[in-house]
Amino acid sequence: MVKNKNKLKVWIVTVNMGYGHMRAAFPLKHMAHKGIIIANDYPGIPKKDKKTWLDQRKFYEAISRFKKVPIAGNAVFGFFNLFQKIPKFYPKRDLSRPNLQVLSTIYMAKRKDWGKHLINKLAKTPLAFVTPFFATAFMAEVNNYPNDIFCIICDADMSRTWAALNPAKSRIKYLAPNQRVVDRLKLYGVPEKNIFLTGFPLPIEILGKESCDTAKLDLAQRLINLDPDRKYISKYKKTLVSSLKIKSFPKKSDHLLTLTFAVGGAGAQRELGGNIVKGLAKLIRNKEIRINLIAGVHKEVNTYFKKVIKQNKLSEHLGKEVRILYTDNKKDYFKEFNKWIRTTDVLWTKPSELVFYSGLGLPIIIAPPIGSQEFFNQKYLINLGAGINQEDIRYVDEWLVDWIKSGRLAEAAAQGYLEAPNLGTYNIEKVLSKHIHKLKKIKTISPY
């Protein structure tokens, strides 16, 4: 666990909608005064607020699942996606005009008092307010929260929805995961003084100290599995040894070649996980690979994965060469997920916030994107050289083995570690320590 040297305490406020916003908050738990606050599920939340949150969550999850319906699914999702679409970056232009989602969120916060109870409750102890969700940041500003407001961006590019109604006058400060988000915020009208390039917050349990000592050791073990013929390692051995601060690579990895498949927060793409198990069944039986199936908190996905394992006559390998991660709450899920990731060699997932885990030295096989921001996350990974689009799933046993034999996945792992920002958690703590007003109420002038 990271040591909070400055004993910095802030309000960490997130939402239980999918995994992304909670995943961004979880690594900052050591700074969270009274623990991480869940804006849509905290003690004393008004019934009307809880209903508003629940309706939004159900709508998003229903849309995500409905996308699988032939023809109609894509049409409905495409219409919904228009409201969160990220505009083209070039030519550079003024994009500060608020979109419908910003206007509706502000309306709910200002006219319907959505979130007012929570903000007034936290304002009694006016610590800095840190959140990885735009709506909670807007709630704080609308209700004149008496201290600094920080918003963590969870994707490699972002829609206008994340910037305030009047960005030039807004007090919200943004913690950006990469340079593109910094530049995008400027196009949306956010003043440069309110933008901080930090990187996405990654778990200290996986990263280690600020020197990334734990991640380096894990990557050394990972590269052995991903490059058994040492094609990539031999070519770049000097650079790798120097970067990882090791004397030499181990002769053999400390774990079996491991692929982890993670479904999305709405349980989307579970069938892809089933097809992965089917396609790699022979390698599983021969104990040549271990498959981690991440069901998260979805009971029905857990049941589905067990059914697939049984259908492919792999029941005797359950818990060994094929494992399922399922918990009944997200706190335990993140804790276990972080443990499993340390011995993961390849992460297979849609390009969600998990694209930033490439900075830990994890090569990512990219499943089809869902939503506008995920297409930009996909582009981010490919440009880094840390992610590869999945090939035809019917032949996964062929192309996956080829990628390993050629050292292609080893290269993606090294590229991610060397090129992607990975000190987000430490950088965020430094920004907060330097820029917040500790337990001191500040003058607020609402821009609404």
Secondary structure, DSSP 8 states (H G I E B T S, - for coil): ----TT---BEEEE--STTHHHHHHGGGGGGBTTS-EETTS-TT--HHHHHHHHHHHHHHHHHHHHTTSTTHHHHHHHHHHGGG------S-----S--HHHHHHHHHHHHS-TTHHHHHHHHTS---EEES-HHHHHHHHHTT-SS-EEEE--SSS--GGGS-SSTTT---EEEESSHHHHHHHHHTT--GGGEEE------HHHH-STT-HHHHHHHHHHHHHH-TT-HHHHHTHHHHHHHHT-SS--SS-SS--EEEEE--TT-TTHHHHHHHHHHTHHHHHTTS-EEEEEEET-HHHHHHHHHHHHHTT-GGGBTTTEEEEE-SSHHHHHHHHHHHHHT-SEEEE-SSGGGGGGGGT--EEE----SHHHHHHHHHHHHHT-EEE---GGGHHHHHHHHHHTTHHHHHHHHHHHHS---HHHHHHHHHHHH--TT---------
